[in-house]
Amino acid sequence: MTDVLHVINPATEELLEEVPVDDGEAIAQKVSRSRSAQASWRDRPFAERAACVRAFRDLLVEHQDELAATLTAETGKPIRQSLNELKGTPARIDFFIDHVPQVVEPRIMYQDPANALPGTAALEEVLSYDPLGAIANISAWNYPYFVGTNVFVAALLTGNTVLYKPSEFATLTGLAIAALMKEAGVPEDVFTPVIGGGVAGAALLNQPLDGVFFTGSYATGMKIAGAAAQQLTRVQLELGGKDPVYVCEDVDVETVAPAIADGAFYNNGQSCCAVERIYVHSNCYEAVVDKFLATVQALKLGDPTDPKTDLGPLSRRPQIDVLQRQVQDAVDKGATLRCGGHPVDRPGWYFAPTVLTEVTHAMAVMQEESFGPIIGIQRVSSDEEAIALMNDTPYGLTASVYCGDRQRATRILQQVRSGTAYWNCCDRVSPYLPWTGRGHSGYGSTLSIDGIRSFVQPRAWHLRTV
Ligand code: NAD
């Protein structure tokens, strides 16, 4: 009997759909077909591959309302934010279409004319880039369009075939993406969905692959790296974070506190680059906390299909227990619970937005990724103390400093281990810059020129005339 995935609406706990899961045999066949299809996809002119990807981009725009509704139904993401994600995706695709050719086109690195020395042949040394081959993209549910296209669009444009395993919590979105790829003219074996949860992901990794691109948690990332090592498959890991913000004493509290609250609570805090820890200089601590609390308490929690809703349900029920444990641990160790701290008494997996002050690094809320609507705010008395605390984490995804002086901010940020550094902003991503982590946040890059190079390997040509 075929296994099925039960797709549940986190806002209502109703069953949305039962989707058949791929078993090991089906996955093996998909990988085999993907490998066979790769050479002809690679050999198509770039303009043809780009035309398919552009058609996919246009279909995303055409269907954005229904795609956003599906994303909201299966993840609980507020509809306004689902639409924001869909509206933000085409610009990323355009970046890749515009930049792949200039990154991968062959270039002459060195030349000797014939008879440079009497009787010598002409020599050219050329650098070119080949696609990796058939790659697996094992993806997360929190931003399936952003984190998905960062990988599979760049991979397709550079001539790879893709086995795309959406998260089991964004399966309907994954299937919609696959259907639009097909409609856009991407051959079925060039972009292949693999449906299922961790078991399907693990079965995919047992197959011969030329690259594994993973977005997800540190715990799963460790398993992925271990499995990929068995075949020495190239692997890239985009993992979690415990991203800090430091607020200096010279900021405009009225604008900064709401901006940080948005960074902490957007998508219910379920962003890899969500603000997860806040350090505030003691000279503005009370003012920042007051404005921050006022902002959080004004957030509208409710039905994610309502365009006015700021906070929907959590996408996964087990996260409620994680958050409750973090709150209890913090309170037990002396933190002050300023708001929230409990599930909301209504159907669905809702958790009240939670702010804790007087927190310390002895508390899990300042150490472990929360991935939910909860934040700790800690008072600091100097930049040096802030730097030490910001670095007191195995993660290294983003870090942010709010202050009036760019030199001071960059001096601080240079001393913090992170892939991304923000001055007077947070929780933002640009296609022009690499998205990359350090430590437990993973390795490798997507987006930017570096993120295109992730999907190719260099080839060195030594070309003599005779
Ligand atoms: P997850 O690790 O639970 O799952 C990610 C994917 O891995 C899913 O598709 C899942 O089915 C698959 N999987 C699970 N076990 C597997 C196994 N043993 N072998 C192969 N595949 C397996 O993560 P999630 O809950 O989907 O996403 C949340 C996490 O992702 C957070 O930690 C978040 O910070 C991180 N994230 C990071 C980025 C980034 O760019 N750095 C972006 C988005 C999310």
Residues whose N, C-alpha, C, O or C-beta is under 5 A from the ligand:
A	BS01	NAD	I138 S139 A140 W141 V147 K165 P166 S167 E168 G196 G197 G198 G201 A202 T215 G216 S217 Y218 T220 K223 E238 L239 G240 G241 S271 C272 S441
